[in-house]
């Protein structure tokens, strides 16, 4: 597997300048992701293909390579005075914050941000963007790191994912992909959403939401008012998938060190840049850490840039690699991490960051320039429709009650 597989996967189609040749330099990314996913498929019997998972959204939505504009269009790779950086303006609040970022009115935000940044050092640009809670990152700022694993409770019996009760608190792509793979492995996955702020992919193309969430149950809960129910749900879970900023649940008393849970529970956190306070917590009481670090926001494209996972154009300048590639790579890595923890008895909190995962893949050897056939991304098979919001509230309550009696 190498350049030919990268060309056939649709990932070459997505990497490079729109008016230039596709870039093959990151072909090792697909090769390594295939090996990692192979551990999951061998253990579970799930039929999954890494190329489809990495390029499938682009296949559903008809994306192509756009150079320093992300495939989805919400992110840009921009030149600062001394280097490159990326910013994502996918939310209305992000666009509204641009005048404050550049300290000027701007009828066209992207042109204004590019001009403003070109006169300033990368560190200053990124720092100011993050002060305004904008998803921004300097190229290659994040170091490669393996998942952080901390003891959070007693181990349970070794097991696999089949029959496990998974509470999926995540949204968008990386976490839902992990949950989808666990669903296919035979787990019962409850997707929990705040009814006033549901998963943002519900507002987007239905095909992508269905691809990530078919086969899951849907439960709604207000994370500020329904804390008692949420605590019972988290207590009953065999696996919890968390995709919010690290302090979001903890300040509500719903973090992995606040809700004791059953022996062997695996709690997996997906962050943008890795915002948990360092160190190992535990001991007889498995106490909550007393502090946490601020976690900058991030999405799949800008965190891939943070990790240095970019392609190159003919001038050797950076371009986006694939489509928000840090998201599906992290989803695959997360699913394997959950399986490994369950097989070892669990009782752990596992934290992965999109940027650190991207950095590990960016460290793989670059593929030499080659000339291979290039195909557009294939449209993935979608097993069924995603659940209607709150469709399974009653069923979720029954599962919690049944688990409490065990």
Buried (B, 14 or more C-beta within 10 A) or exposed (E): BBBBBBBBBBBBBBBBBEEEBBBBBBBBBBBBBBEBBEBBBEBBEBEBBBBBBBBBBBBBBEBBBBBBBBBBEBBBBBBBEEBBBBBBBBBEEBBEBBEEBBEEEBEEBBEBBBEBBEEBBBBEBBEBBBEEBBBBBBBBBBEBBEBBBBBBBBBBEEBBBEEBBBBBBBBBBBBBBBBBBBBBBBBBBBBBBBEEEBBEBBEBEBBBBBBBBBBBBBBBBEBEEBBEBBBBBBBBBBBBBBBBBBBBBBEBEBBBBBBBBBEBBBBBBBBBBBBBEEEEBBEEEBEBBEEBEEBBBBBBBBBBBBBBBBBBBEEEBBBBBBBBBBBBBBBBBBBBBBBBBBEBBBBBBBBBBBBBBBBBBBEBEEBEEEEBEBBBBBBBEBEEEBBEBBBBBEBBBEBBEEBEEE
